[in-house]
Amino acid sequence: MLNVRRTTGGLRAATLIAMALGVLLAGVPASAAPQPDSDTDNGWAGHGAAHGRTGARAAAAAQPTGYPINGIDVSSHDHAGSKTVNWAAQRAGGDEFAFVKATEGTSYVNPYFDQDYHGAKDAGLYTGAYAYGRPDLGDPAGQANHFVNQMQWSTDGRTLPPFLDMEWPYASLNLPACYGLSQAAMRSWISSFLAQVKTRIGTTPMLYTNVNWWNPCTGNSAAFGQYPLDISSCNSAPPSVPGWGANWTFWQYEIDACERGATRDYDVFNGTLADLAALAGGGSVVPLSVVGGQAVVHEGYTSVFTVNAADGHVQETYLARLGGAWVTQDL
């Protein structure tokens, strides 16, 4: 999976881990469950029927130490009761990134997606979209296509890879914890969705989940480790997840279901700000051996790495796929 880190020594060099495409598996039959037709309890990252809502609320958890790059994820829930998200204030408060729910199923679109997606980007945050997975509705490729059609994917250097949100069904669906699918059918559905997104945008998407859902519903599957992981956990540290171990990329460490008084879903990134920028750039493999002027073809652009003679830093000169201009930056 992708867990980007910088190495330090005589110079700072970029080390990004390759993101491989999983095997495309057959989809599963669609069920008769209805498509969501309103924005009421329509699901958002970190929430679902299995989350408890009882007990006294304490203070919201502080940002975990050792992970200074923080952000939030939002959905229509963040607009309940005429609430809004003040993205300029979020940026001024230190947020570096945001994820916004875009779709669910093959027809629902978050009515606040465009507002929040562009609000976050305009405020200077690295921004990504996510889809709430509905395996009970079948048609994983159709749900993936609907997601890609709505999520406004861009190779602008500010767009984070999108993620598929796999968790407990929200209560109003009255569905079993695993959407009524067998473990094999669930693995097939997830694979097909992710593969279709990869085919459409040319960048490896991410997976969001929690171990209390993932392990029983996929059979502790370790088959998805090539996809970056966004792990949700109220624990003091994220749990080990089959296929990833502790190599997560984002950690959603605080949600209201943690019952600590959180008013939003809070996240941290497992890396530096330069790593986050690289992830938004769509890079794939950048081994240390490229230092010295060799060209490297990424998923979204081409880079040449050289050593700055003046200060010893690695410099990246890249040609954006949609830009056409060479840009140089220190890493």
Secondary structure, DSSP 8 states (H G I E B T S, - for coil): ----EEE-SSS-EEE----------------S-----SSTT---TT--TTS---S---------TT---EEEEE-GGGGGGG----HHHHHHTT--EEEEEEEETTTEE-TTHHHHHHHHHHTT-EEEEEEE--GGG--HHHHHHHHHHHS----SSSB---EEE-----GGG---TTTT--HHHHHHHHHHHHHHHHHHHSS--EEEE-HHHHHHHHTS--TTTTS-EEEE--SSS---BTTTBT--SEEEEE-GGG-S--SSEEEEESS-HHHHHHHHHT-----GGGTTT-EEE-SSEEEEEEE-TTT--EEEEEEETTT--EEEEE-
